[in-house]
């Protein structure tokens, strides 16, 4: 508006001034007023989560129509249709992962990466796939078997998207603490992409030294643990874990994970070492005398951990994506295996992850950072949670730290 076009009286000018002041207030950074400030990536995450929810509705509608038609026209296909359509996984207190059978051991090098930008593209793409599948399903021109194939692919990708979103909810806020590993990621990139020539050899060798020196199997002894010699060449380590998990089937699966992948491993047998779990049960009401959180309630994990005995290890719930601290495992919904649980248990014994967990980009970017996980020692359980095993090196660390004599062989 040009100055000559403003013909308001004094009361209008006062109103205009007040509106301007309110506008100035709204544009000032919220942190200047002590208000909570969302990180830039959170708005992107929320948009993707909203689109994920819309995709969930599409998938459910397709499942409903598909089930009706299969029952009427191709009942032989009904066993292939999952009993219920997938939906966004709730996260919160007392929610546990589903324990599925272990996959085969995999010893190849591998890397994975995940970004919010890629997730945004994936959601839009799958919404288009779902819309196309709905049209074909309604038109009755496509084979039901082919439509079921399409639904199975769509359902699987939806579950991956949902799991990756929970992953980002957990790790994006922690990006700053992983900055020291980003140089190792750059070194890995040199080894993976730079052609080996006489000119590049010095650069490649420097990158190899940096990566090898940075990627050591980390270990910090856990206070209170020790190995008992109960006979010639027979060693036992009792590990007491307090838990408020009341699902007996899950606790049994956790114990089986230790029995299978630790006690049943060749390195442990060779050392004559066995681990015996001792569960210390803590009822939710004992942790929360005024009433425990309702199932699925989002909790402050730090405050929750403080309710346990600080002298004991902890297995509990309440995470958006499973993670561990120096003395606790926080579980999240989703799927897991006994081998992965054995990997998580190793953290309670003092082991750190042996894979490279680093990021590219900036936490201040609207898309946050791109997370990379690179496994360069795929035979080792701490590098490869889905296909590795307890190694001689891991067992030797336990024997050295907790009072047992070393076995004669120490090679990985």
C-alpha positions in Angstrom: 0.0 0.0 0.0 1.4 3.4 -1.0 1.6 6.1 1.8 -0.9 8.3 0.0 -3.5 5.5 0.1 -3.5 5.4 3.9 -6.4 7.6 5.1 -7.3 6.0 8.5 -8.0 7.9 11.7 -6.1 7.8 14.9 -7.9 4.7 16.3 -7.1 2.8 13.1 -3.4 3.9 13.3 -3.3 2.6 16.9 -4.8 -0.7 15.8 -2.3 -0.9 12.9 0.6 -0.3 15.3 -0.6 -3.0 17.6 -0.9 -5.5 14.8 2.6 -4.5 13.7 4.0 -5.1 17.2 2.3 -8.5 17.3 3.8 -9.3 13.9 7.3 -8.4 15.1 6.8 -10.7 18.2 5.8 -13.6 16.0 8.8 -13.3 13.8 11.3 -13.1 16.6 13.0 -16.5 17.3 11.1 -18.5 19.9 14.3 -19.2 21.8 14.6 -15.4 22.5 11.5 -15.8 24.7 12.6 -19.0 26.4 10.1 -21.0 24.4 10.9 -24.6 23.2 12.3 -24.7 19.7 11.9 -27.6 17.3 15.0 -28.6 15.4 14.7 -27.9 11.6 14.4 -31.6 10.7 11.3 -32.1 12.9 8.9 -30.2 10.5 10.1 -32.5 7.7 9.7 -35.6 9.9 6.1 -34.5 10.8 5.2 -34.0 7.2 6.5 -37.5 6.2 4.7 -39.0 9.2 1.5 -37.5 8.1 1.9 -38.8 4.6 2.8 -42.2 6.1 -0.5 -42.2 8.0 -2.4 -41.4 4.7 -0.5 -44.3 3.1 -1.6 -46.5 6.0 -5.2 -45.8 5.3 -4.7 -46.6 1.6 -3.1 -49.9 2.5 -5.9 -50.8 4.9 -8.6 -50.0 2.3 -6.8 -52.2 -0.3 -6.5 -55.0 2.2 -10.3 -54.8 3.0 -11.4 -55.0 -0.7 -8.8 -57.6 -1.5 -9.9 -59.9 1.4 -13.5 -59.6 0.3 -12.7 -60.5 -3.3 -10.3 -63.4 -2.5 -12.9 -65.0 -0.2 -15.5 -64.8 -2.9 -13.4 -65.6 -6.0 -10.0 -67.2 -5.0 -10.2 -68.7 -1.5 -7.0 -70.7 -2.3 -5.1 -67.3 -2.0 -6.5 -66.5 1.4 -3.6 -68.1 3.3 -1.2 -65.7 1.6 -3.1 -62.6 2.7 -1.8 -61.3 6.1 -4.5 -61.4 8.8 -4.6 -57.7 9.2 -3.1 -54.7 7.2 0.0 -53.1 8.6 -0.4 -49.8 10.4 2.0 -47.3 12.0 3.6 -48.9 15.0 2.8 -47.2 18.3 5.8 -46.5 20.5 5.9 -46.1 24.3 6.0 -47.8 27.6 5.6 -51.6 27.9 5.6 -52.1 24.1 7.9 -54.9 23.0 9.3 -56.0 19.6 8.2 -59.2 18.0 10.9 -61.9 18.2 11.2 -63.6 14.8 13.5 -66.6 13.8 17.2 -65.8 13.1 18.2 -65.5 9.6 21.3 -67.2 8.2 24.8 -66.0 9.0 25.9 -63.4 6.5 29.6 -62.6 6.3 29.8 -60.1 3.4 30.7 -56.5 3.8 27.7 -54.2 3.7 26.5 -50.7 4.2 23.1 -49.1 4.7 22.0 -45.5 4.7 18.8 -43.7 5.5 17.6 -40.1 5.0 14.4 -38.2 5.6 14.7 -36.9 2.0 14.7 -40.5 0.6 11.8 -41.4 2.9 9.7 -38.5 1.6 10.2 -39.7 -2.0 9.4 -43.3 -0.9 6.1 -42.3 0.7 5.0 -40.3 -2.3 5.9 -43.1 -4.6 4.1 -45.7 -2.6 1.0 -43.6 -2.3 0.9 -43.5 -6.1 1.4 -47.3 -6.2 -1.4 -47.8 -3.7 -3.7 -45.5 -5.8 -3.0 -47.5 -8.9 -3.5 -50.8 -7.1 -6.9 -49.6 -5.8 -8.0 -48.7 -9.4 -7.0 -52.1 -10.7 -8.7 -53.8 -7.8 -12.0 -52.0 -8.3 -12.0 -52.4 -12.1 -11.8 -56.3 -11.8 -9.7 -56.4 -14.9 -6.4 -57.7 -13.3 -5.7 -61.1 -12.0 -6.2 -61.5 -8.2 -2.9 -63.3 -7.8 -1.1 -60.4 -9.4 -3.0 -57.9 -7.2 -2.0 -59.9 -4.1 1.6 -59.8 -5.2 1.4 -56.0 -5.5 -0.2 -55.7 -2.1 2.5 -57.8 -0.5 5.2 -55.6 -2.0 3.3 -52.5 -0.9 2.8 -53.8 2.6 6.5 -54.7 3.0 7.7 -51.3 1.8 5.2 -49.6 4.2 6.7 -51.5 7.1 10.2 -50.4 6.1 9.1 -46.8 5.8 7.5 -46.9 9.2 10.5 -48.5 10.8 12.9 -45.9 9.2 10.7 -43.1 10.6 11.1 -44.4 14.1 14.8 -44.8 13.5 15.1 -41.1 12.6 12.9 -40.0 15.5 15.5 -41.7 17.8 18.8 -40.8 16.1 18.3 -37.3 14.5 18.4 -35.7 18.0 21.7 -37.4 18.7 23.6 -36.4 15.6 26.0 -34.0 17.3 27.5 -36.8 19.5 28.4 -38.8 16.3 30.5 -36.1 14.7 33.8 -37.8 15.7 32.9 -40.7 13.5 32.3 -38.7 10.3 36.0 -38.5 9.5 36.0 -42.3 9.5 33.1 -42.3 7.1 35.1 -40.1 4.7 38.0 -42.6 5.0 35.7 -45.4 4.2 34.5 -43.5 1.1 38.0 -43.2 -0.1 38.6 -47.0 0.2 35.3 -47.8 -1.4 35.4 -45.4 -4.4 38.9 -44.1 -5.2 40.6 -46.2 -7.9 43.9 -47.6 -6.9 46.7 -46.0 -8.9 50.3 -45.1 -8.1 49.1 -41.5 -7.6 46.2 -42.4 -5.2 48.1 -45.0 -3.2 49.2 -42.6 -0.4 45.7 -41.3 0.0 44.2 -44.8 0.1 46.8 -46.0 2.6 46.2 -43.0 4.9 42.5 -43.7 4.7 43.0 -47.4 5.6 45.1 -46.5 8.6 42.6 -44.0 9.8 39.7 -46.4 9.4 41.6 -49.3 11.1 42.7 -47.3 14.0 39.2 -45.8 14.5 37.2 -49.0 14.1 38.5 -51.0 17.1 36.2 -53.3 19.0 35.4 -51.0 21.9 35.0 -52.3 25.4 34.5 -50.7 28.8 34.2 -53.2 31.8 30.8 -53.1 33.5 31.1 -52.7 37.3 29.9 -55.6 39.3 30.6 -58.4 36.8 33.2 -61.1 37.4 34.0 -64.6 36.2 34.1 -67.5 38.6 36.4 -70.5 38.1 34.3 -73.4 39.2 36.6 -76.1 38.0 39.5 -76.8 35.7 38.7 -74.9 32.5 35.1 -74.3 33.6 34.1 -70.6 34.0 30.8 -69.0 34.9 29.7 -65.4 34.8 26.5 -64.5 36.5 24.8 -61.4 35.0 22.0 -59.9 37.1 19.5 -57.8 35.1 16.6 -55.9 36.6 13.5 -55.5 34.4 10.0 -54.3 34.6 9.0 -56.4 31.6 6.2 -58.7 32.6 5.9 -60.6 29.3 7.3 -64.0 30.2 7.6 -65.1 26.5 9.8 -62.2 25.7 12.1 -62.7 28.7 12.3 -66.4 27.8 13.3 -65.4 24.2 16.0 -63.1 25.6 17.4 -65.9 27.8 17.4 -68.2 24.7 19.3 -65.6 22.8 22.1 -65.6 25.4 22.1 -69.4 25.5 22.2 -69.9 21.8 24.5 -67.2 20.6 26.8 -66.8 23.6 26.9 -70.1 25.5 26.4 -72.1 22.3 29.1 -70.3 20.3 32.4 -72.0 19.5 34.5 -69.2 21.1 32.7 -69.5 24.4 32.9 -73.3 24.4 36.6 -73.2 23.6 37.1 -70.9 26.6 34.9 -73.1 28.9 32.8 -70.0 29.7 29.1 -69.8 30.3 26.8 -66.9 31.1 24.0 -67.3 33.5 21.2 -64.7 33.6 19.7 -63.7 37.0 16.5 -61.8 36.5 15.6 -59.2 39.2 11.9 -58.4 38.7 10.7 -54.9 39.2 6.9 -54.5 38.9 5.8 -51.3 37.2 3.9 -50.3 40.3 7.1 -50.6 42.4 8.8 -48.1 40.0 5.8 -45.8 39.9 4.1 -45.9 43.4 1.5 -43.4 42.2 0.7 -45.5 39.2 2.7 -46.7 36.3 2.4 -45.1 32.8 -0.3 -46.6 30.6 0.8 -49.1 28.0 2.0 -47.1 25.0 2.6 -43.9 26.9 5.6 -41.8 25.7 8.0 -41.6 28.6 11.2 -39.7 29.4 13.8 -42.5 29.2 16.3 -40.8 31.4 13.8 -40.3 34.2 12.5 -43.8 33.8 16.0 -45.3 34.1 16.6 -43.3 37.3 13.8 -45.3 39.0 15.9 -48.5 38.8 18.7 -49.6 41.1 21.8 -47.8 39.7 24.0 -50.7 40.8 22.2 -53.2 38.4 21.9 -53.6 34.7 18.4 -52.8 33.2 16.2 -54.2 30.4 13.2 -52.1 29.8 10.9 -50.5 27.3 9.8 -47.0 26.1 12.1 -46.3 23.1 11.0 -45.1 19.7 13.8 -47.2 18.2 15.7 -49.6 20.4 18.9 -48.3 21.9 21.3 -48.9 24.8 23.1 -46.8 27.4 26.1 -47.8 29.4 24.0 -49.9 31.7 20.5 -50.3 30.1 18.7 -51.6 27.0 15.6 -49.7 26.0 13.4 -51.7 23.7 10.9 -50.4 21.0 8.2 -52.1 19.0 8.9 -53.7 15.7 10.7 -56.9 14.9 13.9 -58.4 16.3 15.6 -61.8 16.4 17.5 -63.8 19.0 20.8 -62.9 17.3 20.0 -59.2 17.5 19.0 -59.6 21.2 22.4 -61.3 21.8 24.0 -58.2 20.2 22.1 -55.9 22.5 23.0 -58.0 25.5 26.7 -57.6 24.6 26.3 -53.9 25.4 25.5 -54.7 29.0 28.7 -56.7 29.2 30.7 -53.6 28.1 31.0 -53.9 24.3 30.3 -51.0 22.0 29.2 -51.3 18.4 31.9 -52.4 16.0 30.2 -51.0 12.9 30.7 -47.4 11.7 27.7 -45.3 12.7 28.1 -41.8 11.2 26.2 -39.2 9.3 26.6 -36.8 6.3 25.1 -33.4 6.2 24.1 -30.9 9.0 21.7 -31.3 11.9 20.5 -27.8 11.0 19.4 -28.8 7.5 15.6 -29.0 7.1 16.1 -32.7 6.1 18.4 -33.4 9.0 21.3 -35.7 8.4 21.8 -38.8 6.4 22.7 -41.8 8.6 25.2 -44.4 7.4 25.9 -47.8 9.0 28.9 -49.5 7.6 30.0 -53.0 8.6 33.6 -53.9 7.8 34.0 -57.0 10.1 30.9 -59.0 9.1 31.9 -62.1 11.1 31.7 -60.3 14.4 28.4 -60.0 16.3 29.1 -56.4 17.3 29.6 -55.4 13.7 26.9 -57.6 12.2 23.9 -58.0 14.5 21.9 -59.9 12.0 24.5 -62.4 10.8 27.6 -62.3 12.9 28.8 -64.4 15.9 30.5 -64.1 19.3 34.2 -64.0 18.3 37.4 -65.2 20.0 38.3 -61.5 20.5 35.0 -60.8 22.3 35.5 -63.8 24.7 39.1 -62.8 25.4 37.9 -59.3 26.3 35.6 -60.8 28.9 38.2 -63.1 30.3 40.7 -60.3 30.6 38.3 -57.8 32.1 36.4 -60.1 34.5 39.0 -62.4 36.0 39.3 -65.4 33.8 42.6 -66.7 32.3 42.9 -66.4 28.5 42.5 -69.4 26.2 45.4 -70.4 24.1 44.0 -69.0 20.9 43.1 -65.4 20.4 42.6 -64.8 16.7 39.3 -63.4 15.5 
